[in-house]
Amino acid sequence: MPCPICILDLVQLRTINKQNIMKTLENIENVNIKKLAELYLMEIAPVKKFGILLKAEKLLKTYNYKSKAKLFKDFQISYFSSVNSSQKIEKGKKENFDTLVLYLSASKNAGVDICKFASTGCRLACLVSSGHALIEKRAGKNTIAISRIVKTWITVYRIDIAESVLVEEIELARKRAERKGNKFAVRLNGTSDLPFYQVINKFPEIQFYDYTKDPDRIELPNYHLTFSYADTSKARLKHYKQALKRGQSIAFPVIASDFEEACAMPNCYSMDNTDLRFLDNAGKYGILKAKVTDNLQSGVKNKFILSANELREVIDILEN
């Protein structure tokens, strides 16, 4: 099996000079996980990035987890998941919901692919670089990006730790919501597409939900899924049709100027009012207004973010 931590393919891996990797590891021998994440973010040389990943994996595999508080202190992060932490998620307050979301470093941004079914357009226009993260990036800062890399490495290399922390944070957030008289929901794939069934199964009374491009992801009584558009390849079209047969809606990102026109199409409805997809009962095709990211136009160019006419064409294929 190929090494799961490397974003390079096997052909590339065979060309890597092992002496360079060992030298990289020796140079960062005493660096902590947060510093490794910062180094990874700033590094551009594939060989050196791979060396940093090896070191991060080693540190995490040997880390002795004792408590969430100690983990946060050791790894210099202040939280793992968060509640009502974006403008879209906060819209759930209109329905009296507090929503806990986990944001990781999407796609291959942390050197590991946590969105393996993502298309090129999706990766380029990913909302991981929107909102607070985009504001921070434009200000020349990278605190959020580094924190998400650290959390991604924890999730990939030590899922046992990630699950323990998430269970603790979900339980705490649920109790806080109850004290306020609010309902509570959880979305564990805010910027990822991973299976978190071990966590979901621990809370049968809590409503979980996600967007996914994974055709094999299954719903549970407390886990609602919305299938996400990627492109119009033959395999993808098959996945969309399968999702529709399962009763799942398909989420389409549409350019902002065409949003209202798209929502007015037959069987289409806005997914912009809230993020609480498990409350939807309006149609087969949900319309998301494309968020501003650094690579928004790349998403448009790659036909991941659609115009109203392009959306109409895709729906025609699905309907006929």
C-alpha positions in Angstrom: 0.0 0.0 0.0 1.3 3.5 -0.8 2.1 5.8 2.1 -1.1 7.5 3.0 0.5 10.7 4.2 2.1 11.8 1.0 0.4 13.8 -1.7 2.9 12.6 -4.2 2.3 9.6 -6.4 4.5 6.5 -6.3 6.5 7.5 -9.4 7.4 10.8 -7.7 8.2 9.1 -4.4 10.7 6.8 -6.1 12.6 9.9 -7.3 13.0 11.4 -3.8 16.5 11.5 -2.5 16.4 9.7 0.8 19.5 11.5 2.1 17.7 14.9 1.6 14.7 13.6 3.5 16.9 12.4 6.4 18.7 15.7 6.4 15.3 17.6 6.6 14.2 15.4 9.5 17.5 16.0 11.4 17.1 19.8 11.0 13.6 19.8 12.5 14.2 17.1 15.1 13.3 19.3 18.1 10.5 21.3 16.6 6.9 20.9 18.0 3.8 20.0 15.9 2.6 23.6 15.5 6.0 24.7 14.2 6.0 21.8 11.8 2.6 23.0 10.5 4.1 26.5 10.0 7.1 25.0 8.2 4.9 22.9 6.0 2.7 25.8 5.1 5.7 28.0 4.1 7.7 25.3 2.4 7.5 24.9 -1.4 9.9 22.1 -2.1 8.1 18.7 -2.4 11.0 16.8 -0.8 11.1 19.0 2.2 7.4 19.1 2.6 7.4 15.3 2.6 10.1 15.3 5.3 8.0 17.5 7.4 5.0 15.2 7.0 7.1 12.2 8.1 8.2 14.1 11.2 4.6 15.1 12.0 3.4 11.6 11.7 6.2 10.3 13.9 5.5 12.9 16.6 1.8 12.1 16.6 2.2 8.3 16.5 4.4 8.5 19.7 2.3 11.2 21.4 0.9 10.1 24.8 -2.6 11.5 24.9 -3.8 12.3 28.5 -6.4 15.0 28.2 -7.9 17.6 25.9 -6.4 20.4 28.0 -2.9 18.9 27.8 -3.2 18.3 24.1 -4.2 21.9 23.4 -1.3 23.1 25.5 1.2 20.8 23.9 0.0 21.5 20.3 -0.7 25.2 21.0 -4.3 25.2 19.7 -7.3 26.7 21.5 -10.1 24.5 20.2 -10.8 21.6 17.9 -14.4 22.2 16.8 -16.5 25.3 17.2 -20.1 26.5 17.6 -21.8 29.0 15.3 -18.4 29.9 13.9 -19.3 31.2 10.4 -21.9 33.5 8.9 -23.7 30.6 7.2 -23.7 28.4 10.3 -25.0 31.3 12.4 -28.1 31.5 10.3 -29.2 28.3 12.1 -30.1 30.6 15.1 -33.2 31.6 13.2 -34.4 28.0 13.8 -33.2 28.1 17.4 -30.2 25.8 16.6 -26.6 25.9 17.9 -24.4 24.1 15.4 -21.0 22.6 16.1 -18.6 22.4 13.1 -15.2 20.9 12.6 -13.0 22.8 10.1 -9.9 21.0 8.8 -7.4 21.9 6.2 -9.4 20.9 3.1 -8.3 18.9 0.1 -4.5 18.2 0.1 -3.6 21.5 1.9 -2.1 19.6 4.9 -0.4 17.0 2.6 -3.0 14.4 3.1 -6.2 14.1 1.0 -9.2 14.5 3.2 -11.5 15.2 0.2 -10.7 12.3 -2.0 -13.8 12.6 -4.2 -13.2 16.4 -4.9 -12.9 17.6 -8.4 -10.3 20.1 -9.7 -12.7 22.9 -9.6 -13.9 22.1 -6.1 -10.3 22.0 -4.8 -9.4 25.3 -6.5 -12.5 27.2 -5.2 -12.7 25.5 -1.8 -14.4 27.6 0.9 -11.5 26.7 3.2 -10.0 30.0 2.0 -13.2 32.0 2.6 -14.6 33.9 5.5 -12.3 34.5 8.5 -9.5 32.5 6.9 -9.6 34.7 3.8 -9.6 37.9 5.8 -6.6 36.6 7.8 -4.7 35.5 4.7 -5.2 38.9 3.0 -3.8 40.5 6.2 -0.7 38.4 5.9 -1.5 36.1 8.8 -1.8 32.3 8.9 -3.0 31.4 12.4 -6.2 29.7 11.2 -4.4 27.8 8.4 -1.7 26.5 10.7 -4.3 25.5 13.3 -6.3 23.6 10.7 -3.2 21.8 9.5 -2.5 20.6 13.1 -6.1 19.4 13.5 -5.9 17.6 10.2 -2.8 15.8 11.1 -4.3 14.8 14.4 -7.4 13.5 12.6 -5.5 11.5 10.0 -2.6 10.2 12.1 -4.3 9.8 15.5 -8.0 9.4 14.8 -8.3 8.0 18.4 -7.3 11.4 19.8 -9.5 13.3 17.4 -12.6 11.2 18.3 -11.9 11.6 22.0 -11.7 15.4 21.7 -14.7 15.6 19.5 -16.8 13.5 21.8 -15.9 15.8 24.7 -16.5 19.0 22.8 -19.9 17.7 21.4 -21.1 16.8 24.9 -20.1 20.2 26.3 -21.6 22.1 23.4 -24.9 20.1 23.7 -25.2 20.9 27.4 -24.6 24.6 26.7 -27.3 24.6 24.0 -29.7 22.9 26.3 -29.0 25.5 29.1 -29.9 28.2 26.6 -33.0 26.4 25.5 -31.6 25.9 22.0 -31.7 22.8 19.8 -28.3 21.3 18.7 -26.8 19.9 15.6 -23.3 18.8 14.5 -21.5 19.0 11.1 -18.1 17.2 11.3 -17.1 17.9 7.7 -17.1 21.6 7.5 -14.1 21.5 5.1 -13.5 17.8 4.7 -15.2 14.7 3.5 -14.4 12.0 6.0 -16.3 9.2 7.7 -16.9 10.0 11.4 -19.3 7.1 12.2 -17.5 6.3 15.4 -18.4 9.7 16.8 -21.9 9.9 15.3 -22.9 6.5 16.8 -22.0 7.7 20.3 -24.8 10.3 20.1 -27.9 8.7 18.6 -30.0 11.6 20.1 -28.1 14.3 18.3 -28.7 15.4 14.7 -25.6 15.2 12.5 -25.4 16.3 8.9 -22.8 16.7 6.1 -22.4 17.5 2.5 -20.5 14.7 0.6 -19.2 13.7 -2.8 -18.6 10.1 -1.5 -21.0 7.8 -3.3 -20.5 5.2 -0.6 -21.3 7.3 2.4 -24.5 6.2 4.0 -27.0 8.0 6.1 -28.0 7.0 9.6 -31.2 7.8 11.6 -29.4 10.7 13.1 -27.1 11.5 10.2 -28.4 13.5 7.1 -26.4 13.7 3.9 -26.6 16.1 1.0 -24.8 15.1 -2.1 -22.5 17.7 -3.6 -22.0 18.6 -7.3 -18.4 18.3 -8.7 -18.5 18.0 -12.5 -20.4 16.3 -15.3 -18.2 13.3 -15.9 -20.0 10.0 -16.5 -19.1 8.6 -13.1 -20.3 11.7 -11.3 -23.6 11.8 -13.2 -24.1 8.2 -12.0 -23.4 9.2 -8.4 -25.9 12.1 -8.6 -28.7 9.9 -10.0 -28.0 7.3 -7.2 -28.2 10.0 -4.6 -31.5 11.3 -6.0 -32.9 7.7 -5.9 -31.9 7.6 -2.2 -33.9 10.7 -1.7 -30.9 13.0 -1.2 -30.8 16.5 -2.6 -27.9 17.6 -4.8 -26.2 20.9 -3.8 -25.0 23.1 -6.7 -22.7 26.1 -6.2 -23.9 29.0 -8.5 -22.3 32.3 -9.3 -23.9 35.0 -7.1 -25.4 37.1 -10.0 -27.4 34.0 -11.2 -28.5 32.8 -7.7 -32.1 34.0 -7.8 -32.6 32.8 -11.3 -31.3 29.3 -10.4 -33.5 29.1 -7.3 -36.5 29.8 -9.4 -36.0 26.8 -11.7 -38.3 23.7 -11.2 -37.3 21.5 -8.3 -34.7 24.0 -7.2 -34.5 25.8 -3.9 -32.2 28.0 -1.9 -29.7 26.4 0.5 -28.6 29.8 1.6 -31.2 30.5 4.3 -29.5 28.2 6.8 -27.0 25.4 6.7 -29.4 23.0 8.4 -29.9 20.7 5.5 -31.8 18.1 7.5 -34.7 20.6 7.7 -34.9 20.9 3.9 -38.1 19.6 2.2 -38.3 21.9 -0.8 -36.9 20.2 -3.9 -34.2 17.9 -5.5 -31.6 20.6 -6.3 -30.3 22.9 -3.7 -28.6 26.2 -4.8 -25.7 27.6 -2.9 -24.5 31.1 -3.6 -20.7 30.8 -4.4 -18.6 32.3 -1.7 -15.8 34.7 -2.3 -12.4 32.9 -2.2 -9.0 33.7 -3.7 -9.7 31.2 -6.5 -13.3 31.8 -7.2 -12.7 32.4 -10.9 -10.9 29.1 -11.1 -14.0 27.3 -9.9 -16.0 29.1 -12.5 -13.5 28.3 -15.3 -13.5 24.6 -14.3 -17.3 24.6 -14.3 -17.6 23.7 -10.7 -19.3 27.0 -9.9 -22.1 27.2 -12.5 -24.1 29.9 -14.2 -27.9 29.5 -14.4 -27.6 28.2 -17.9 -25.0 25.7 -17.0 -27.1 24.5 -14.1 -30.1 24.1 -16.4 -28.0 21.9 -18.7 -26.9 19.6 -15.9 -30.4 19.2 -14.6 -31.6 18.4 -18.0 -29.1 15.6 -18.2 -30.2 14.3 -14.8 -33.9 14.5 -15.7 -33.6 12.8 -19.1 
